[in-house]
């Protein structure tokens, strides 16, 4: 059994020392991998990232993360990322990373993602340069997810985002702000690849569970949504059996 | 300039002020919480939502008091106190 823990939107600030770590003490007994779905810091300051590193220190599981909008606020996402990388946190931005868990390969494609809205009510790359750049920012992240998934040959494939790929996990947020909370462009490559799970954060008042149009489970793991220090997702079936069953149902073609 | 009844003007101004204060709570480095709800009734400012620490909760009051010294602040935000254990879900 593979166990994946995930949480988003921990918003660590200089005032957070000692607040997160006690909640993570049992994590190594409950999970093989720990995913952080963005908004790791309060305002994207390097010093805040250092506090997070202190909270994660000595955690005996691989930690993979994406940055969120809060982590960009100070205009220093690269230094924030560097602090985390130096501490052994794998920070993904349009990249893939594979973890071996007792002989099963778990591939995680991570990207912040971005906004724009969902099919039928979305921004388009049209008009002012600012609007085109807005949509292009999302499209570039979706393209990176697509590119990484197309070459990721692991037993499990998980996509880690900050922004939401579907409307469903946003319910509870004001509908007027859905276009600022995610984009359908992020779901499309995941459906095309038939990934096993998508986790995201960002929507603090959203819902935990959803599904893409292609049937991929989506979980909003914003801390305020799961009301826990982290959620744990398990994959019971062996990878060979899972792939075989999925192939028999015509859902995937193994690359 | 369009003439408006005083009460309507005050109500409209309160809505704009609440929006500006919400923006302030997002951008002020002492808080950086964009998802707090701000409502204004007369000289009372009520703010609701969840914050990660006591210090950040206190900062909400400080920021609003500095911005609106003539208003009373009713800080109803709560500090997150979540279950330390992970809820488990079988995906496959």
Interface residues (C-beta under 8 A of the other chain):
Chain A: X3 X5 X10 X11 X12 X13 X15 X16 X19 X22 X23 X24 X25 X26 X27 X30 X31 X42 X43 X70 X73 X196 X197 X204 X205 X217 X219 X223 X224 X226 X227 X228 X229 X230 X231 X232 X233 X234 X235 X236 X237 X242
Chain B: X29 X32 X33 X35 X50 X52 X53 X54 X55 X56 X80 X82 X83 X84 X85 X86 X87 X88 X89 X90 X91 X92
